[in-house]
Amino acid sequence: MSYITASLLVVTDDAGTTHLVGSSPAITGSKHTDRDVLCGAAFASDSTAAVLDVECGDCLLASQPYWDLPSWSEAQLP
């Protein structure tokens, strides 16, 4: 996982379009199970697509504040 994409998860909506979710232990109240899509689209499922292949431009623009945040470690996952 790259440094920039560490705190971003790729998900899809019902139409299969890929989106981003910001998820980091550095965000107060955040849980690794949160799936709030950055652009507000409805979450349907997790995706195996790379962050650089995300189709939603709004999510890509909204992802910048998450670039420097840490990701969840194995110890923080259930």
MODELLER restraints for C-alpha pairs under 7 A, 6 or more apart:
rsr = mdl.restraints
at = mdl.atoms
rsr.add(forms.Gaussian(group=physical.xy_distance, feature=features.Distance(at['CA:4:A'], at['CA:67:A']), mean=4.63, stdev=0.5))
rsr.add(forms.Gaussian(group=physical.xy_distance, feature=features.Distance(at['CA:4:A'], at['CA:68:A']), mean=6.47, stdev=0.5))
rsr.add(forms.Gaussian(group=physical.xy_distance, feature=features.Distance(at['CA:5:A'], at['CA:51:A']), mean=6.67, stdev=0.5))
rsr.add(forms.Gaussian(group=physical.xy_distance, feature=features.Distance(at['CA:5:A'], at['CA:67:A']), mean=6.25, stdev=0.5))
rsr.add(forms.Gaussian(group=physical.xy_distance, feature=features.Distance(at['CA:6:A'], at['CA:70:A']), mean=6.20, stdev=0.5))
rsr.add(forms.Gaussian(group=physical.xy_distance, feature=features.Distance(at['CA:6:A'], at['CA:71:A']), mean=5.04, stdev=0.5))
rsr.add(forms.Gaussian(group=physical.xy_distance, feature=features.Distance(at['CA:7:A'], at['CA:22:A']), mean=5.85, stdev=0.5))
rsr.add(forms.Gaussian(group=physical.xy_distance, feature=features.Distance(at['CA:7:A'], at['CA:23:A']), mean=5.26, stdev=0.5))
rsr.add(forms.Gaussian(group=physical.xy_distance, feature=features.Distance(at['CA:7:A'], at['CA:24:A']), mean=5.38, stdev=0.5))
rsr.add(forms.Gaussian(group=physical.xy_distance, feature=features.Distance(at['CA:7:A'], at['CA:66:A']), mean=6.12, stdev=0.5))
rsr.add(forms.Gaussian(group=physical.xy_distance, feature=features.Distance(at['CA:7:A'], at['CA:67:A']), mean=6.86, stdev=0.5))
rsr.add(forms.Gaussian(group=physical.xy_distance, feature=features.Distance(at['CA:7:A'], at['CA:69:A']), mean=5.91, stdev=0.5))
rsr.add(forms.Gaussian(group=physical.xy_distance, feature=features.Distance(at['CA:7:A'], at['CA:70:A']), mean=5.80, stdev=0.5))
rsr.add(forms.Gaussian(group=physical.xy_distance, feature=features.Distance(at['CA:7:A'], at['CA:71:A']), mean=4.53, stdev=0.5))
rsr.add(forms.Gaussian(group=physical.xy_distance, feature=features.Distance(at['CA:8:A'], at['CA:20:A']), mean=6.29, stdev=0.5))
rsr.add(forms.Gaussian(group=physical.xy_distance, feature=features.Distance(at['CA:8:A'], at['CA:21:A']), mean=5.62, stdev=0.5))
rsr.add(forms.Gaussian(group=physical.xy_distance, feature=features.Distance(at['CA:8:A'], at['CA:22:A']), mean=4.77, stdev=0.5))
rsr.add(forms.Gaussian(group=physical.xy_distance, feature=features.Distance(at['CA:8:A'], at['CA:23:A']), mean=6.01, stdev=0.5))
rsr.add(forms.Gaussian(group=physical.xy_distance, feature=features.Distance(at['CA:9:A'], at['CA:20:A']), mean=5.58, stdev=0.5))
rsr.add(forms.Gaussian(group=physical.xy_distance, feature=features.Distance(at['CA:9:A'], at['CA:21:A']), mean=5.04, stdev=0.5))
rsr.add(forms.Gaussian(group=physical.xy_distance, feature=features.Distance(at['CA:9:A'], at['CA:22:A']), mean=6.43, stdev=0.5))
rsr.add(forms.Gaussian(group=physical.xy_distance, feature=features.Distance(at['CA:10:A'], at['CA:18:A']), mean=6.54, stdev=0.5))
rsr.add(forms.Gaussian(group=physical.xy_distance, feature=features.Distance(at['CA:10:A'], at['CA:19:A']), mean=5.73, stdev=0.5))
rsr.add(forms.Gaussian(group=physical.xy_distance, feature=features.Distance(at['CA:10:A'], at['CA:20:A']), mean=4.81, stdev=0.5))
rsr.add(forms.Gaussian(group=physical.xy_distance, feature=features.Distance(at['CA:10:A'], at['CA:21:A']), mean=6.41, stdev=0.5))
rsr.add(forms.Gaussian(group=physical.xy_distance, feature=features.Distance(at['CA:10:A'], at['CA:46:A']), mean=6.35, stdev=0.5))
rsr.add(forms.Gaussian(group=physical.xy_distance, feature=features.Distance(at['CA:10:A'], at['CA:47:A']), mean=5.42, stdev=0.5))
rsr.add(forms.Gaussian(group=physical.xy_distance, feature=features.Distance(at['CA:10:A'], at['CA:49:A']), mean=6.47, stdev=0.5))
rsr.add(forms.Gaussian(group=physical.xy_distance, feature=features.Distance(at['CA:10:A'], at['CA:51:A']), mean=6.21, stdev=0.5))
rsr.add(forms.Gaussian(group=physical.xy_distance, feature=features.Distance(at['CA:11:A'], at['CA:18:A']), mean=5.57, stdev=0.5))
rsr.add(forms.Gaussian(group=physical.xy_distance, feature=features.Distance(at['CA:11:A'], at['CA:19:A']), mean=5.27, stdev=0.5))
rsr.add(forms.Gaussian(group=physical.xy_distance, feature=features.Distance(at['CA:11:A'], at['CA:20:A']), mean=6.03, stdev=0.5))
rsr.add(forms.Gaussian(group=physical.xy_distance, feature=features.Distance(at['CA:11:A'], at['CA:43:A']), mean=6.83, stdev=0.5))
rsr.add(forms.Gaussian(group=physical.xy_distance, feature=features.Distance(at['CA:11:A'], at['CA:45:A']), mean=5.68, stdev=0.5))
rsr.add(forms.Gaussian(group=physical.xy_distance, feature=features.Distance(at['CA:11:A'], at['CA:46:A']), mean=4.29, stdev=0.5))
rsr.add(forms.Gaussian(group=physical.xy_distance, feature=features.Distance(at['CA:11:A'], at['CA:47:A']), mean=4.75, stdev=0.5))
rsr.add(forms.Gaussian(group=physical.xy_distance, feature=features.Distance(at['CA:12:A'], at['CA:18:A']), mean=4.40, stdev=0.5))
rsr.add(forms.Gaussian(group=physical.xy_distance, feature=features.Distance(at['CA:12:A'], at['CA:19:A']), mean=5.77, stdev=0.5))
rsr.add(forms.Gaussian(group=physical.xy_distance, feature=features.Distance(at['CA:12:A'], at['CA:43:A']), mean=6.27, stdev=0.5))
rsr.add(forms.Gaussian(group=physical.xy_distance, feature=features.Distance(at['CA:12:A'], at['CA:44:A']), mean=5.64, stdev=0.5))
rsr.add(forms.Gaussian(group=physical.xy_distance, feature=features.Distance(at['CA:12:A'], at['CA:45:A']), mean=5.46, stdev=0.5))
rsr.add(forms.Gaussian(group=physical.xy_distance, feature=features.Distance(at['CA:12:A'], at['CA:46:A']), mean=6.26, stdev=0.5))
rsr.add(forms.Gaussian(group=physical.xy_distance, feature=features.Distance(at['CA:12:A'], at['CA:47:A']), mean=6.21, stdev=0.5))
rsr.add(forms.Gaussian(group=physical.xy_distance, feature=features.Distance(at['CA:13:A'], at['CA:41:A']), mean=6.76, stdev=0.5))
rsr.add(forms.Gaussian(group=physical.xy_distance, feature=features.Distance(at['CA:13:A'], at['CA:42:A']), mean=5.71, stdev=0.5))
rsr.add(forms.Gaussian(group=physical.xy_distance, feature=features.Distance(at['CA:13:A'], at['CA:43:A']), mean=5.11, stdev=0.5))
rsr.add(forms.Gaussian(group=physical.xy_distance, feature=features.Distance(at['CA:13:A'], at['CA:44:A']), mean=4.68, stdev=0.5))
rsr.add(forms.Gaussian(group=physical.xy_distance, feature=features.Distance(at['CA:13:A'], at['CA:45:A']), mean=6.93, stdev=0.5))
rsr.add(forms.Gaussian(group=physical.xy_distance, feature=features.Distance(at['CA:14:A'], at['CA:44:A']), mean=5.43, stdev=0.5))
rsr.add(forms.Gaussian(group=physical.xy_distance, feature=features.Distance(at['CA:17:A'], at['CA:55:A']), mean=6.35, stdev=0.5))
rsr.add(forms.Gaussian(group=physical.xy_distance, feature=features.Distance(at['CA:18:A'], at['CA:54:A']), mean=5.19, stdev=0.5))
rsr.add(forms.Gaussian(group=physical.xy_distance, feature=features.Distance(at['CA:18:A'], at['CA:55:A']), mean=5.35, stdev=0.5))
rsr.add(forms.Gaussian(group=physical.xy_distance, feature=features.Distance(at['CA:18:A'], at['CA:56:A']), mean=6.35, stdev=0.5))
rsr.add(forms.Gaussian(group=physical.xy_distance, feature=features.Distance(at['CA:19:A'], at['CA:37:A']), mean=6.63, stdev=0.5))
rsr.add(forms.Gaussian(group=physical.xy_distance, feature=features.Distance(at['CA:19:A'], at['CA:54:A']), mean=5.88, stdev=0.5))
rsr.add(forms.Gaussian(group=physical.xy_distance, feature=features.Distance(at['CA:19:A'], at['CA:55:A']), mean=6.66, stdev=0.5))
rsr.add(forms.Gaussian(group=physical.xy_distance, feature=features.Distance(at['CA:19:A'], at['CA:56:A']), mean=5.54, stdev=0.5))
rsr.add(forms.Gaussian(group=physical.xy_distance, feature=features.Distance(at['CA:19:A'], at['CA:59:A']), mean=6.01, stdev=0.5))
rsr.add(forms.Gaussian(group=physical.xy_distance, feature=features.Distance(at['CA:20:A'], at['CA:37:A']), mean=5.73, stdev=0.5))
rsr.add(forms.Gaussian(group=physical.xy_distance, feature=features.Distance(at['CA:20:A'], at['CA:38:A']), mean=5.94, stdev=0.5))
rsr.add(forms.Gaussian(group=physical.xy_distance, feature=features.Distance(at['CA:20:A'], at['CA:59:A']), mean=5.61, stdev=0.5))
rsr.add(forms.Gaussian(group=physical.xy_distance, feature=features.Distance(at['CA:21:A'], at['CA:35:A']), mean=5.97, stdev=0.5))
rsr.add(forms.Gaussian(group=physical.xy_distance, feature=features.Distance(at['CA:21:A'], at['CA:36:A']), mean=5.81, stdev=0.5))
rsr.add(forms.Gaussian(group=physical.xy_distance, feature=features.Distance(at['CA:21:A'], at['CA:37:A']), mean=4.71, stdev=0.5))
rsr.add(forms.Gaussian(group=physical.xy_distance, feature=features.Distance(at['CA:21:A'], at['CA:38:A']), mean=5.59, stdev=0.5))
rsr.add(forms.Gaussian(group=physical.xy_distance, feature=features.Distance(at['CA:22:A'], at['CA:38:A']), mean=6.91, stdev=0.5))
rsr.add(forms.Gaussian(group=physical.xy_distance, feature=features.Distance(at['CA:22:A'], at['CA:66:A']), mean=6.31, stdev=0.5))
rsr.add(forms.Gaussian(group=physical.xy_distance, feature=features.Distance(at['CA:23:A'], at['CA:30:A']), mean=6.88, stdev=0.5))
rsr.add(forms.Gaussian(group=physical.xy_distance, feature=features.Distance(at['CA:23:A'], at['CA:32:A']), mean=6.19, stdev=0.5))
rsr.add(forms.Gaussian(group=physical.xy_distance, feature=features.Distance(at['CA:23:A'], at['CA:34:A']), mean=6.99, stdev=0.5))
rsr.add(forms.Gaussian(group=physical.xy_distance, feature=features.Distance(at['CA:24:A'], at['CA:30:A']), mean=6.70, stdev=0.5))
rsr.add(forms.Gaussian(group=physical.xy_distance, feature=features.Distance(at['CA:24:A'], at['CA:69:A']), mean=6.44, stdev=0.5))
rsr.add(forms.Gaussian(group=physical.xy_distance, feature=features.Distance(at['CA:24:A'], at['CA:70:A']), mean=5.90, stdev=0.5))
rsr.add(forms.Gaussian(group=physical.xy_distance, feature=features.Distance(at['CA:24:A'], at['CA:71:A']), mean=5.09, stdev=0.5))
rsr.add(forms.Gaussian(group=physical.xy_distance, feature=features.Distance(at['CA:24:A'], at['CA:72:A']), mean=6.01, stdev=0.5))
rsr.add(forms.Gaussian(group=physical.xy_distance, feature=features.Distance(at['CA:25:A'], at['CA:70:A']), mean=6.97, stdev=0.5))
rsr.add(forms.Gaussian(group=physical.xy_distance, feature=features.Distance(at['CA:25:A'], at['CA:71:A']), mean=6.77, stdev=0.5))
rsr.add(forms.Gaussian(group=physical.xy_distance, feature=features.Distance(at['CA:25:A'], at['CA:72:A']), mean=6.12, stdev=0.5))
rsr.add(forms.Gaussian(group=physical.xy_distance, feature=features.Distance(at['CA:26:A'], at['CA:69:A']), mean=6.52, stdev=0.5))
rsr.add(forms.Gaussian(group=physical.xy_distance, feature=features.Distance(at['CA:26:A'], at['CA:70:A']), mean=6.74, stdev=0.5))
rsr.add(forms.Gaussian(group=physical.xy_distance, feature=features.Distance(at['CA:32:A'], at['CA:72:A']), mean=6.85, stdev=0.5))
rsr.add(forms.Gaussian(group=physical.xy_distance, feature=features.Distance(at['CA:35:A'], at['CA:43:A']), mean=6.67, stdev=0.5))
rsr.add(forms.Gaussian(group=physical.xy_distance, feature=features.Distance(at['CA:37:A'], at['CA:43:A']), mean=6.55, stdev=0.5))
rsr.add(forms.Gaussian(group=physical.xy_distance, feature=features.Distance(at['CA:38:A'], at['CA:59:A']), mean=5.34, stdev=0.5))
rsr.add(forms.Gaussian(group=physical.xy_distance, feature=features.Distance(at['CA:38:A'], at['CA:62:A']), mean=6.30, stdev=0.5))
rsr.add(forms.Gaussian(group=physical.xy_distance, feature=features.Distance(at['CA:39:A'], at['CA:58:A']), mean=5.72, stdev=0.5))
rsr.add(forms.Gaussian(group=physical.xy_distance, feature=features.Distance(at['CA:39:A'], at['CA:59:A']), mean=5.21, stdev=0.5))
